Amino acid sequence: MDLLPKDHKDFGSKDYWNEFFSKQKSQPFEWYGEYDSLSEILDKYIHPRDKVLIVGCGNSKLSADLYDVGICDSISIDISAPVINQMKERYGKDRPKMHFDVMDVFKLTFDDGIFSVVIDKGTLDALLVDKSQEVDERINTMFSQIERVLRNGGRYLCFSLLQEHVLNKLLDWFTDKGWLVRLHRCSKAEAKHEDSLAFPVYAVVMTKLKKIPGVPMVLELMHEGLLTPQRCSSKADAIDYVKSAQHYAFLKHYLNKKKMAEDDICLELCSPDTGRVKYRMFVVDRKEKSKMKFAVFVVVQGRETEWLFSTPQGRQELAANVSCERLVVVHLLRDNVYSSLEEVKSDLSGKVLELAPASCKDQVPILSLGDDVGQRDIRCRDRSELSGEYVVEDVLSNNDDLYRRLIFLNSPYIIQSEAKLMTGPSVLLIGLGGGTLPMYIHKHFPDASVEVVELDPCVLDIAKKWFNLVTDNRLKVHISDGLTFIQEAVTNGLKYDIVILDVDNKDLSLGISGPPVAFLETAMLENMLQIVYDSGLAIINLACRNSELYKEAYSKLKSVFKVMYSRKIPAEVNEVIYCIKAEDTKDIMELTKDNYTTLTSFLEKRTTYSDVFDVVDLASCLTEIT
């Protein structure tokens, strides 16, 4: 039975739709999914008290489904009298508040502002068949009619495939009117048949607002799984977002149908949080047969410039080395945070299987060079009038050496300059006081970099004025809440060799002088653990007279840090706790003794003013450490 029109202009013909629904008979025809696949969006924007208009309803059972979930006050219209008669006969008796009328969307006869919601499920796509002036004027009439019958604050829900000319028309007309426009991807409504091309389906939600001169447009993207929409700075942002999804759908279909990709195909996945490209994926196919049909290879940060990963020939060799017929090589891009390889695997697992050959339904092996995502720290990002945008970044090599690189972003896989950095330990100190501890580290360990976090800017002024604290590129002071700083360090993937917690507690009624109890909560201790390198340690100055609080603090510390040593300060309530991240405790005490001896010798050579800086016999301290 041929239901397709001979000419796309027939979609606007009453005769075509009369014939269409006569042939369709009682079987509902659903454009872009049934209620169940669209319910998340429909339920979000339609409320039981709303009066709803459904334009171009056809024989869809959407109005009945809405009725059954409590949205009863609806009118469905269509230009086809036969289909309206079918719908009245099918639903008129059981759902008395649900009405059907023969009406043209270009000539609505309703009063102004009586509807809260207008639903269009495929009608615009059927009518906006090209970019001709005649069609454009008809669509202007349609939009004007919808605008007229909607109340202020009402919503026009348009479900569409968003071909380029359709998207441009929606964005131009409604943003010019000052409406709020928001795009949702309707993944559940997209075709899931193995042999079909699943076009992305979108819901464009346009909220009628009174236009205020000078107020910028409000255009938003609503990403799946996120509650907060992403604001677009321009229409081009929304157009690029839709085009990327459509391009991905075509490539996915192509790769599923083709046994072998003819070229080195590149795809990009964006972060829903930032909208920036987070992953760049290259699909590599080999002619040679192998037991491993499909796999993913994650390239750690900083190594994407190597020949093996940056060139088609190199990626072919990599696929041969891992003996895989189709390998997806994934680059981790700048300006994103990757907390762990497990996070990367979680991000990719749902998407990469879509790129597998149709015959491959097994669990996808995700390969890498190690068990982490590498380290990249962008030190500078700027633009040259002659050479374009560039970055200076520090990258950790596979043998843990740190390199500084200059890369011009018009050739992101070419290293312009590279130098190996000789770096010392990085120290994070929470609590400044007079600044004597960071000054000591700064003076006696010239390769160390020290960051201090102090909540009170007055304390920094005191340290500078009365204790001669001098900051430079190796000693920096941040005015910030230590709890917030540590949390942001976790979010940004920062790590330190040593984290020292030496901050006093203002509430002395608790029986603890330091640190504040918030720093001793399990979640915060786990954050401290995350920002310490595997070979590093956290040092906590604990001063607690409350025995119950003391036991609780120790219990939480032990639950997070596998190895701990403690040294009490003679004649003081203070106790210095050394929390070691490494889980391998074998010979750790002997190693500590050797390190202490080396440190003592180092300090004796470095110390010039013995009357100012006391050199402690650190080996003897070990007898006091428990």
C-alpha positions in Angstrom: 0.0 0.0 0.0 1.6 3.3 -1.2 1.0 6.1 1.4 3.7 8.4 0.2 2.8 11.5 -1.8 4.0 11.8 -5.4 5.2 15.4 -4.7 6.3 16.8 -1.3 3.8 19.7 -1.8 1.0 17.2 -1.5 1.7 17.2 2.3 -0.3 20.5 2.4 -3.2 19.1 0.3 -6.5 18.2 2.0 -7.2 15.6 -0.7 -3.9 13.8 0.0 -4.7 13.5 3.7 -8.3 12.3 3.0 -6.9 9.5 0.9 -4.1 8.8 3.3 -6.4 8.2 6.3 -8.9 6.3 4.2 -6.1 3.8 3.4 -4.8 3.9 7.0 -8.2 3.1 8.3 -8.2 2.3 12.1 -4.5 1.9 12.5 -3.1 5.0 14.3 -0.2 6.7 12.5 2.3 8.3 15.0 4.7 10.9 13.7 7.9 10.9 15.8 6.9 8.5 18.5 4.0 7.6 20.8 3.1 9.2 24.1 5.4 6.8 26.1 8.5 7.8 24.2 7.7 11.6 24.5 6.2 11.6 28.0 9.2 13.1 29.8 8.8 16.2 27.7 5.0 16.3 27.6 4.7 15.8 31.3 7.3 18.6 32.0 5.5 21.2 30.0 1.8 20.3 30.2 -0.2 20.4 33.4 -3.7 18.9 34.1 -5.3 22.4 34.3 -4.0 23.4 30.8 -6.2 23.8 27.8 -4.4 22.1 24.9 -4.7 22.5 21.2 -3.2 19.7 19.0 -2.8 20.9 15.4 -2.7 18.4 12.5 -3.7 15.6 14.8 -4.4 12.9 12.1 -5.4 9.7 13.7 -2.8 9.8 16.5 -3.9 8.6 19.9 -1.8 11.3 21.6 -4.9 13.2 22.8 -6.4 10.0 24.3 -3.1 9.2 26.0 -2.9 12.7 27.5 -6.6 12.4 28.6 -5.7 9.1 30.4 -3.0 10.9 32.5 -5.2 13.7 33.5 -4.8 16.3 30.7 -8.5 16.2 29.6 -9.3 19.7 28.3 -8.0 19.4 24.7 -9.1 20.2 21.1 -7.6 18.3 18.2 -7.9 19.7 14.7 -7.1 18.5 11.2 -8.1 19.5 7.7 -9.2 16.0 6.9 -12.9 15.5 7.6 -12.7 11.7 7.3 -10.0 11.4 10.0 -11.9 13.8 12.4 -15.0 11.6 12.0 -12.9 8.5 12.8 -11.5 10.2 15.9 -15.0 11.3 17.2 -16.3 7.8 16.7 -13.3 6.2 18.4 -13.0 8.5 21.4 -16.2 10.6 21.7 -18.1 8.4 24.1 -15.4 7.5 26.6 -13.7 10.9 26.8 -16.3 13.6 26.8 -14.0 16.6 27.4 -11.8 15.7 24.4 -13.0 17.4 21.2 -12.1 17.0 17.5 -12.8 19.7 14.9 -12.2 20.0 11.1 -10.1 23.1 10.9 -7.2 24.6 8.9 -4.2 25.6 11.0 -3.8 28.7 8.8 -7.4 29.8 9.7 -8.0 29.1 13.4 -11.4 30.2 14.5 -10.7 30.2 18.3 -10.7 33.3 20.5 -7.4 35.0 21.4 -5.3 33.6 24.2 -7.5 30.7 25.2 -4.9 27.9 25.0 -2.0 27.2 27.4 -0.3 24.7 25.1 -0.2 24.0 21.4 1.2 20.7 20.3 2.5 20.1 16.8 3.8 16.6 16.2 5.1 16.6 12.6 2.7 19.2 11.2 5.4 21.8 10.7 7.7 19.3 9.0 4.8 18.3 6.6 4.0 21.9 5.7 7.4 23.6 5.6 8.4 21.6 2.5 10.9 24.1 1.0 12.3 27.6 1.3 10.1 29.2 -1.3 8.4 32.6 -0.6 5.0 31.0 -1.0 5.7 28.4 1.7 7.4 30.9 3.9 4.4 33.2 3.9 2.1 30.3 4.7 4.2 29.3 7.7 4.3 32.9 8.9 0.5 32.7 8.9 0.5 29.5 10.8 2.9 30.8 13.5 0.8 34.0 13.8 -2.3 32.0 14.4 -0.6 29.9 17.0 0.7 33.1 18.7 -2.8 34.6 18.7 -4.5 31.7 20.4 -1.8 31.1 23.0 -2.0 33.0 26.3 1.1 34.9 27.6 3.3 32.3 29.2 1.8 29.6 27.0 3.9 27.0 25.2 4.2 25.8 21.6 5.6 22.3 21.6 6.9 21.4 18.1 8.2 17.9 17.5 10.4 17.8 14.4 13.3 16.3 12.6 14.7 19.9 12.4 15.9 19.9 8.8 18.1 23.0 8.4 15.4 25.2 6.8 12.9 24.2 9.5 15.3 24.9 12.4 16.3 28.3 10.9 12.6 29.3 10.4 11.7 28.4 14.0 14.7 30.2 15.5 14.3 33.3 13.3 10.6 33.7 13.9 10.3 33.0 17.6 13.5 34.6 18.9 12.6 37.8 16.9 9.3 37.8 18.8 11.1 37.6 22.1 9.9 34.1 23.0 12.0 31.7 25.1 13.2 28.8 22.9 14.5 25.5 24.2 15.6 22.4 22.3 15.2 18.9 23.7 16.6 15.7 22.0 13.9 13.0 22.0 16.1 9.9 21.9 13.4 7.5 23.0 11.2 8.5 20.0 13.9 7.7 17.4 13.7 4.6 15.3 15.4 1.6 16.8 15.2 -0.8 13.9 18.5 -2.4 13.0 18.3 -1.6 9.2 16.8 1.9 9.5 18.4 5.3 9.8 17.4 6.7 13.2 17.0 10.4 12.5 17.3 12.6 15.6 13.9 13.8 16.8 13.6 17.1 18.7 11.1 18.9 20.8 11.3 22.6 20.3 9.6 24.3 23.3 8.7 27.9 22.6 7.3 29.9 25.5 5.3 33.1 24.6 6.7 36.1 26.3 6.1 39.8 25.8 9.0 41.2 23.9 11.0 43.8 25.8 13.3 46.0 23.7 17.0 45.5 24.4 16.6 42.2 26.1 18.8 39.5 24.4 17.3 36.3 23.0 16.9 33.3 25.3 17.9 30.2 23.4 18.7 27.0 25.4 19.7 23.4 24.8 18.4 20.8 27.2 20.8 17.9 27.4 19.6 14.5 28.5 20.3 13.6 32.2 20.8 17.3 33.2 18.3 19.5 35.0 19.9 22.8 34.0 19.7 24.0 30.4 22.7 25.3 28.5 22.3 28.9 27.3 23.3 29.5 23.7 25.2 32.7 22.9 24.0 32.7 19.3 21.6 30.8 16.9 24.7 29.2 15.4 25.3 27.3 18.7 21.9 25.6 18.4 22.3 24.9 14.6 25.7 23.3 15.2 24.3 21.2 18.0 21.6 19.8 15.8 23.8 19.4 12.7 26.3 17.4 14.8 23.7 15.0 16.0 22.3 14.5 12.5 25.8 14.0 11.1 26.5 11.4 13.9 23.3 9.6 13.1 24.3 9.3 9.4 27.8 8.1 10.3 26.4 5.6 12.8 24.1 4.2 10.2 26.9 4.0 7.7 29.2 2.2 10.0 26.6 -0.3 11.1 25.7 -1.1 7.4 29.3 -1.1 6.0 31.5 -4.0 6.9 34.5 -1.7 6.6 34.9 2.1 6.6 36.6 3.4 3.5 38.3 6.3 5.3 39.6 7.2 8.7 36.3 8.6 10.0 36.4 11.2 12.8 33.5 12.0 15.2 33.3 14.3 18.2 31.3 14.0 21.4 30.5 17.1 23.5 30.2 17.4 27.2 26.6 18.1 28.2 27.9 20.2 31.1 29.9 22.7 29.1 28.9 22.1 25.5 32.6 21.8 24.5 34.0 18.8 22.6 35.2 16.4 25.2 36.2 13.3 23.0 37.5 13.1 19.5 37.0 9.6 18.0 38.7 8.0 15.0 37.2 4.9 13.5 39.9 2.6 12.0 39.0 -0.5 10.0 41.4 -3.3 8.9 40.9 -5.8 6.1 42.7 -8.5 8.0 40.4 -10.8 10.0 40.8 -11.1 13.8 39.2 -12.7 16.8 38.7 -9.2 18.3 36.1 -7.6 16.1 35.6 -4.3 17.8 37.4 -2.3 20.6 38.1 1.2 21.9 41.6 2.6 22.6 41.8 5.6 24.9 44.8 7.8 24.4 46.0 9.4 27.6 46.2 13.2 27.8 49.3 14.6 26.1 50.1 11.6 24.0 47.7 12.4 21.2 50.4 14.2 19.3 52.5 11.0 18.8 52.5 9.5 15.3 50.9 6.3 16.4 47.8 8.2 17.6 47.7 11.4 15.5 48.0 10.0 11.9 45.8 7.6 9.9 48.9 5.4 9.2 49.8 5.3 12.9 46.2 4.4 13.9 46.3 1.6 11.3 49.4 0.3 12.9 47.9 0.6 16.4 44.8 -1.4 15.2 47.3 -4.1 13.9 49.2 -4.1 17.1 46.1 -4.8 19.2 44.8 -7.2 16.5 41.4 -5.6 16.1 39.2 -5.4 13.0 37.6 -2.1 13.9 39.3 0.1 16.5 37.9 3.4 17.8 40.8 5.6 18.9 39.7 8.2 21.4 41.5 11.5 22.1 40.9 13.4 25.4 40.7 17.1 24.5 41.9 20.2 26.2 39.7 22.3 28.4 38.0 19.3 29.9 38.4 17.5 33.3 38.8 13.8 33.3 38.9 12.5 36.9 39.7 8.9 36.1 39.8 6.3 33.4 36.7 4.7 34.8 34.8 8.0 34.2 36.0 8.0 30.6 34.9 4.5 30.1 31.5 5.3 31.6 31.1 8.3 29.3 32.0 6.3 26.2 30.4 2.9 26.9 26.9 3.9 25.7 28.1 5.7 22.5 30.9 3.6 21.2 28.8 0.5 20.8 26.7 2.4 18.3 29.8 2.5 16.1 30.3 -1.3 16.1 29.5 -3.4 13.0 25.9 -4.7 13.0 27.2 -8.2 13.7 29.1 -7.2 16.8 26.9 -7.2 19.9 29.4 -8.2 22.5 30.6 -6.1 25.4 33.2 -3.6 24.1 36.8 -3.9 25.4 38.2 -0.5 26.3 42.0 -0.4 26.1 44.6 2.1 27.2 48.3 2.5 27.9 47.8 2.5 31.7 45.2 2.8 34.4 44.8 6.6 34.4 44.0 9.4 32.0 47.4 11.2 32.1 48.0 14.8 33.2 47.7 18.0 31.2 48.0 21.5 32.8 47.4 24.5 30.4 49.7 27.3 31.6 48.8 29.8 29.0 46.2 30.2 26.2 46.3 33.2 23.9 46.2 34.3 20.3 48.8 35.6 18.0 47.8 37.9 15.1 50.2 36.0 12.8 50.0 32.4 14.1 46.5 32.2 15.5 45.4 30.7 18.8 48.1 28.8 20.8 48.5 27.0 24.2 51.5 26.4 26.5 50.8 23.3 28.5 52.6 21.0 30.9 52.2 17.3 30.1 53.2 14.3 32.1 55.0 11.7 30.0 54.6 7.9 30.3 57.8 7.7 32.4 56.5 10.5 34.8 58.7 13.3 33.3 57.0 16.7 33.0 57.3 18.5 29.6 56.3 22.0 28.7 55.0 22.3 25.1 54.0 25.1 22.7 51.2 24.1 20.4 49.4 26.2 17.8 45.8 25.1 17.7 45.5 25.4 13.9 47.8 22.3 13.9 46.8 20.7 17.3 48.8 17.5 16.6 52.1 19.2 15.9 54.4 20.2 18.9 56.1 23.5 18.0 58.5 23.5 21.0 59.0 21.1 23.9 61.3 21.3 27.0 61.7 18.9 29.9 60.9 20.6 33.2 62.9 19.9 36.3 60.3 20.2 39.1 60.3 19.8 42.8 57.5 18.7 45.2 54.2 20.6 45.2 52.9 21.5 48.6 49.3 22.7 49.5 49.0 24.3 53.0 45.6 25.0 54.4 46.0 27.8 56.9 48.6 30.6 56.7 49.0 32.1 60.2 52.1 34.2 60.3 53.5 32.4 57.2 56.5 30.9 58.9 55.9 27.3 57.7 55.5 28.2 54.0 58.5 30.6 54.3 60.6 27.7 55.8 59.6 25.3 52.9 60.2 28.1 50.4 63.7 28.9 51.7 65.1 25.4 52.3 63.5 23.5 49.4 64.1 25.8 46.4 62.6 23.3 43.9 59.3 23.1 45.8 56.2 25.1 44.9 53.9 26.1 47.8 50.3 27.1 47.6 48.6 28.4 50.8 44.9 28.8 51.3 43.8 31.4 53.9 40.2 32.4 54.6 40.9 35.7 56.3 42.6 38.4 54.1 43.6 40.3 57.3 45.8 37.3 58.3 47.6 37.6 54.9 48.2 41.3 55.6 49.6 40.5 59.1 51.9 37.9 57.7 53.3 40.3 55.1 53.6 43.3 57.4 54.8 41.7 60.6 56.4 38.4 59.6 58.0 39.5 56.3 56.1 37.0 54.1 57.0 37.5 50.5 55.0 35.8 47.7 56.4 34.9 44.3 55.8 32.3 41.6 56.9 29.5 44.0 54.9 30.7 47.0 51.3 31.7 46.3 48.5 32.6 48.7 44.8 32.1 47.8 42.2 33.9 49.8 39.5 31.2 49.9 37.6 28.8 52.1 39.9 25.7 52.4 36.9 23.3 52.1 35.9 24.9 48.9 39.4 25.0 47.5 39.9 21.3 48.1 36.6 20.5 46.5 37.4 22.6 43.4 40.9 20.9 43.3 39.1 17.6 43.0 36.8 18.9 40.3 39.7 20.3 38.3 41.9 17.2 38.7 44.7 19.0 40.7 47.2 16.9 42.7 49.9 17.7 45.2 52.8 15.8 46.7 52.0 17.0 50.2 48.8 18.5 51.6 49.2 20.1 55.1 46.1 20.9 57.2 47.2 23.5 59.8 44.1 25.6 60.5 42.6 26.6 63.8 39.0 26.1 64.9 37.1 29.2 66.0 34.5 27.3 68.0 36.4 26.3 71.1 33.3 25.0 72.9 33.7 21.7 70.9 36.9 20.8 72.6 39.0 20.9 69.5 41.4 23.7 68.7 42.1 22.5 65.1 41.3 21.7 62.5 37.5 22.6 62.3 35.5 19.5 62.4 34.2 20.0 58.8 37.8 19.1 57.7 37.5 15.8 59.5 34.3 14.6 57.8 34.8 11.4 55.8 33.8 13.1 52.5 36.3 15.9 53.0 39.1 13.4 53.9 38.3 11.5 50.8 38.7 14.7 48.8 42.1 15.2 50.4 43.0 11.7 49.4 42.1 12.4 45.8 44.3 15.5 45.5 47.4 13.7 46.9 49.7 11.9 44.4 50.0 8.1 44.9 53.4 8.6 46.5 52.4 11.7 48.5 51.0 12.2 51.9 48.6 14.4 53.9 49.8 16.0 57.2 47.2 17.1 59.8 47.9 19.2 62.9 45.3 17.8 65.3 44.7 19.5 68.7 41.7 17.9 70.4 40.9 17.7 74.1 37.5 16.0 73.7 38.2 12.3 73.9 35.0 11.2 72.1 35.7 13.7 69.2 39.3 12.5 69.2 38.3 8.9 68.8 35.7 9.8 66.1 38.4 11.8 64.2 40.8 8.9 64.3 38.2 6.4 63.2 37.3 8.5 60.1 41.0 9.0 59.3 41.7 5.3 59.4 38.7 4.6 57.1 40.2 6.8 54.4 44.0 6.5 54.8 45.5 3.0 54.9 48.7 4.0 56.6 49.0 6.6 59.4 51.8 7.7 61.8 51.4 10.1 64.7 53.8 12.3 66.6 52.7 14.1 69.8 54.2 17.5 70.5 55.9 17.4 74.0 54.0 19.5 76.6 51.3 20.3 74.0 47.9 18.9 73.2 48.9 19.1 69.5 49.5 15.9 67.6 50.9 15.7 64.0 49.4 12.9 62.0 51.1 11.7 58.8 48.6 10.1 56.4 50.2 8.1 53.6 48.3 7.4 50.5 50.3 4.4 49.3 48.7 1.0 50.3 51.9 -0.9 50.1 53.2 -0.8 53.6 56.1 -3.2 53.1 59.4 -1.8 54.5 57.7 1.7 54.8 59.2 2.3 58.2 62.8 1.6 57.0 62.1 3.8 54.0 60.9 6.5 56.2 64.1 6.3 58.3 66.3 6.6 55.3 64.3 9.6 54.0 64.5 11.3 57.4 68.3 10.8 57.5 68.6 12.2 54.0 66.4 15.2 54.9 68.4 15.9 58.0 71.7 15.9 56.1 70.1 18.2 53.4 68.8 20.7 56.1 72.2 20.8 57.8 73.8 21.8 54.5 71.1 24.3 53.6 70.7 26.0 57.0 72.7 29.2 57.3 71.0 30.8 60.3 71.1 28.1 63.0 69.7 30.6 65.5 66.6 31.1 63.4 66.0 27.6 62.0 66.5 24.7 64.4 67.6 21.5 62.7 65.9 18.6 64.5 67.4 15.2 64.7 64.6 13.7 62.7 65.8 10.1 63.2 65.2 10.4 66.9 61.7 11.6 66.1 60.9 8.2 64.7 60.9 6.8 68.2 58.1 9.1 69.1 56.0 8.3 66.0 53.4 5.6 66.5 
